[in-house]
Amino acid sequence: MATDKTIVLITGVYTGNSGIGFEVAAQLLADKTKRVILGSRSLEKGEAAVKDLQSRNLPGSVELLQLDVTDPRSIEAAAKTVESKHGRLDALINNAAIASPPEGTSTAILNNYMTASPENPTPLQPLADYTAQCFQANATGPLLTGEAFSPLLRKSSTTPRIISVSSGAGSITSRLNPNGPGAGIRAPWYRASKAAMNMVTACQVADYGGAGFKVFAYCPGYTVSNLSGMNRAENGAKPTSQGARPIVRMVMGECDEWHGRFAHEDGDGLGEYGW
C-alpha cells in the first residue's frame, strides 16, 4: 500500500494525451508524493494513457483501474480493487462525461440539437435516448461513484476531497441570462445533466462536509478535449493545462475556501457561477 503518497482517482481517463482528466493526471504526477489511479472503461485506451504518462518519466506513480461509471457493478468492483490495493482513497475526481451525440448522428439532427430554433422540434426518440445517456454518465455516475468510494475517502490520511468536473452549461442562473456565455447553444440534454451533477455535488457537501470532506464543483471552461467535435483549438478552445491547473490546486488543498461552491477557471484565479 502507498501509505506515503496521496492517492487520487480520476474517472474517464482513457485516451492518451487528450482532455482535462489526462492533463490533471500529468500535472499531479509531477509531484513524487502523488499516486494517480486512472479510471477507464476501456482497458486498451486506459493502457495507452498510462504508457503515455510513464514515458514522460514523471516522479509520481500511475496505475490503471477498469471503471465504467455507467455500470454499478463496475463501480463496486473498482472500489473493492482500490480497497484491497490501497485501503483508502484521498481524492476522487469525477471527470468522466459525455456531451455530443454519438458519432454517426446526422448533421441535421446534430445542428437542431445544438443551435437550431426551438420552433423546429427535435426528433423525440434520439433526443430521449441521448438525454438518458448524458444523465447516466454525467449525473448518476458521479452519484454512484461517490457513494461507492466514500468509505475509502473516510479512511484518507489527509483531508478527503471530491471534485466534480462540471460545466457553466449546467448553471441555471446563467441559462436564464439571455446574454450569458453560450446562450445561443441549446444542448438541453447536456445542460440538464450537468445541472443534475451540480445537485449531486450539493448533496455530497451536505452528506460528507460534516465529516471533514472538501467537495467542489468546477468548470474548466472551453478547453481542448475529446468531449465533443467542437472542443478544438481552431474553434477557440483554451489549452487543457489552463483548465486543469485549478483541479490540481484543489487536490493540493490550495482552494479550500471554494468548498461547497461552483467555481470556474478565470485566468490566474477562480470565478464563481450561480448554481
C-alpha positions in Angstrom: 0.0 0.0 0.0 1.2 3.5 -0.9 1.0 4.9 2.7 3.3 7.7 1.9 1.5 9.0 -1.1 -1.7 11.0 -1.8 -3.9 8.6 -3.7 -6.1 10.2 -6.4 -8.7 8.5 -8.6 -9.6 10.3 -11.8 -12.5 8.8 -13.8 -12.9 8.9 -17.5 -9.2 9.0 -18.5 -8.9 6.6 -21.4 -7.2 8.3 -24.3 -3.5 9.2 -24.2 -2.8 13.0 -24.2 -6.4 14.1 -24.5 -8.7 16.1 -22.2 -8.8 17.6 -18.8 -8.5 14.2 -16.9 -5.3 13.3 -18.7 -3.8 16.7 -18.1 -4.8 16.7 -14.4 -3.0 13.3 -14.1 0.1 14.7 -15.8 0.3 17.7 -13.6 -0.3 15.7 -10.4 2.4 13.2 -11.4 4.9 16.0 -11.4 4.9 15.5 -7.6 6.5 12.4 -6.3 4.1 12.2 -3.4 1.1 11.6 -5.7 -0.2 8.2 -6.8 -2.8 8.6 -9.6 -5.3 5.9 -10.5 -6.8 6.3 -14.0 -10.3 5.1 -14.1 -11.1 3.9 -17.6 -14.0 2.0 -19.2 -11.7 0.7 -21.9 -8.6 -1.2 -20.7 -6.9 -0.7 -24.1 -7.4 3.0 -24.2 -6.5 3.3 -20.5 -3.3 1.4 -21.0 -2.4 3.8 -23.8 -2.9 6.7 -21.4 -0.8 5.0 -18.7 2.0 4.3 -21.2 2.0 7.9 -22.4 2.3 9.2 -18.8 5.0 6.7 -17.9 7.0 7.7 -21.0 7.4 11.2 -19.5 9.4 9.9 -16.6 7.4 11.9 -14.1 8.2 11.3 -10.4 4.7 10.3 -9.3 3.3 6.9 -9.8 0.3 5.9 -12.0 -1.9 2.8 -12.4 -4.9 1.8 -14.3 -8.3 0.8 -12.9 -11.1 -0.6 -15.1 -14.1 1.6 -14.2 -17.3 2.3 -16.2 -19.3 5.0 -14.3 -22.5 4.0 -16.1 -22.3 0.4 -14.7 -23.0 0.0 -10.9 -21.3 -3.4 -10.9 -18.2 -1.9 -12.5 -18.1 0.8 -9.8 -18.5 -1.7 -7.0 -15.7 -3.9 -8.4 -13.4 -0.8 -8.8 -14.0 0.3 -5.2 -13.1 -3.2 -4.0 -9.9 -3.2 -6.1 -8.8 0.1 -4.6 -9.6 -1.1 -1.1 -7.6 -4.3 -1.5 -4.6 -2.5 -3.0 -4.5 0.7 -1.0 -7.0 0.6 1.8 -8.1 4.2 1.3 -8.6 7.0 -1.2 -7.6 10.6 -0.7 -9.3 12.4 -3.6 -11.9 11.5 -6.2 -12.1 13.5 -9.4 -15.4 12.9 -11.3 -14.1 13.6 -14.8 -16.0 11.1 -16.9 -18.6 12.8 -19.1 -20.3 12.8 -22.5 -21.6 15.9 -24.3 -22.2 15.4 -28.0 -24.5 12.9 -29.8 -22.7 9.7 -30.9 -20.6 9.6 -34.0 -22.8 8.9 -37.0 -25.7 11.1 -35.8 -26.9 13.0 -38.9 -25.8 16.6 -39.3 -29.4 17.8 -39.5 -30.2 16.3 -36.1 -27.0 17.5 -34.5 -27.5 21.0 -35.7 -31.0 21.1 -34.3 -29.8 19.7 -31.0 -27.1 22.4 -30.7 -28.2 25.7 -32.3 -31.5 25.5 -34.3 -34.5 27.4 -33.3 -36.8 25.8 -30.7 -39.5 26.4 -33.3 -38.1 23.3 -35.1 -38.8 20.4 -32.8 -36.1 17.8 -32.4 -37.0 14.1 -33.2 -38.1 12.7 -29.9 -36.5 9.2 -29.9 -32.9 10.3 -30.4 -33.4 13.2 -28.0 -34.8 10.8 -25.3 -32.0 8.3 -25.9 -29.2 10.8 -25.7 -30.6 12.6 -22.7 -30.7 9.3 -20.8 -27.1 8.6 -21.8 -26.0 12.0 -20.6 -27.7 11.7 -17.3 -26.3 8.3 -16.7 -22.7 9.4 -17.3 -22.8 13.0 -16.1 -25.1 12.8 -13.0 -25.9 9.2 -12.0 -22.2 8.2 -12.5 -20.8 10.8 -10.0 -23.6 9.9 -7.5 -22.8 6.2 -7.6 -19.1 6.7 -7.6 -19.2 9.0 -4.7 -21.3 6.5 -2.7 -19.1 3.6 -3.5 -15.8 5.3 -2.7 -17.0 7.4 0.3 -16.0 4.7 2.8 -12.4 4.7 1.4 -12.3 8.5 1.4 -13.3 8.4 5.1 -10.1 6.5 5.6 -8.0 9.2 4.0 -4.7 10.0 5.6 -5.3 13.7 4.8 -8.5 15.7 4.0 -10.7 13.7 1.8 -11.8 15.5 -1.4 -14.4 15.1 -4.1 -14.0 17.3 -7.2 -16.7 17.1 -9.9 -15.8 18.5 -13.3 -18.9 20.4 -14.2 -19.8 23.0 -16.8 -21.1 26.5 -16.9 -23.7 25.0 -19.2 -25.3 23.5 -16.1 -25.7 26.8 -14.3 -29.5 27.6 -14.2 -28.6 31.2 -13.3 -26.5 31.6 -16.4 -29.1 29.8 -18.6 -31.8 32.3 -17.6 -29.5 35.2 -18.7 -30.1 35.8 -22.5 -26.7 37.3 -22.8 -24.9 34.7 -20.7 -22.0 32.6 -22.0 -23.1 30.0 -24.6 -26.6 31.4 -24.6 -27.0 30.5 -28.3 -26.3 26.8 -27.7 -29.4 24.8 -26.8 -28.0 21.3 -25.8 -30.7 20.8 -23.2 -29.6 17.2 -22.6 -26.1 18.3 -21.6 -27.2 21.3 -19.7 -29.8 19.4 -17.6 -27.3 16.5 -16.9 -24.7 19.0 -15.6 -27.3 20.8 -13.5 -28.1 17.4 -12.0 -24.4 16.8 -11.4 -24.3 20.1 -9.5 -27.1 18.9 -7.3 -25.2 15.7 -6.6 -22.3 17.9 -5.6 -24.5 19.9 -3.2 -25.8 16.7 -1.7 -22.3 15.5 -1.2 -21.4 18.7 0.6 -24.4 18.2 2.9 -23.7 14.4 3.4 -19.9 14.5 3.8 -18.9 18.0 4.7 -19.6 17.4 8.4 -17.0 14.5 8.3 -14.3 16.9 7.0 -14.7 16.3 3.3 -13.9 19.1 0.9 -16.3 19.0 -2.1 -16.1 21.1 -5.2 -18.0 21.7 -8.5 -15.6 23.1 -11.0 -15.9 24.2 -14.7 -12.6 24.2 -16.5 -14.1 26.3 -19.3 -14.0 25.7 -23.0 -10.8 23.7 -23.4 -9.3 21.4 -26.0 -10.6 17.8 -25.4 -12.4 14.9 -26.9 -15.6 15.8 -25.1 -17.1 16.9 -28.5 -16.0 17.7 -32.0 -16.3 21.4 -31.2 -13.5 21.3 -28.5 -10.7 22.2 -30.8 -8.1 25.0 -30.7 -9.2 26.3 -34.1 -12.6 26.9 -32.5 -11.1 29.0 -29.7 -10.8 26.3 -27.1 -8.1 27.0 -24.4 -5.2 24.7 -23.6 -6.2 21.9 -21.3 -3.3 22.8 -19.0 -5.1 26.1 -18.2 -8.3 24.4 -17.2 -6.7 21.5 -15.4 -4.5 23.6 -13.0 -7.2 24.6 -10.6 -8.2 21.0 -10.1 -4.6 20.2 -9.1 -4.7 23.1 -6.7 -7.9 21.7 -5.2 -6.3 18.3 -4.6 -3.3 20.1 -3.0 -5.6 21.9 -0.5 -4.9 25.4 -2.0 -8.6 26.2 -2.7 -10.5 25.0 0.3 -12.4 28.3 0.5 -14.2 27.0 -2.6 -15.7 24.0 -0.8 -19.4 23.8 -1.5 -19.3 26.3 -4.3 -19.4 26.2 -8.1 -16.1 27.5 -9.4 -14.8 28.2 -12.9 -11.4 28.9 -14.4 -10.7 32.6 -14.6 -7.2 33.4 -15.7 -4.9 33.3 -12.7 -7.7 32.7 -10.3 -11.2 31.3 -9.9 -14.6 32.8 -10.6 -18.0 31.6 -9.4 -21.1 30.5 -11.2 -24.5 30.7 -9.7 -26.0 27.2 -9.3 
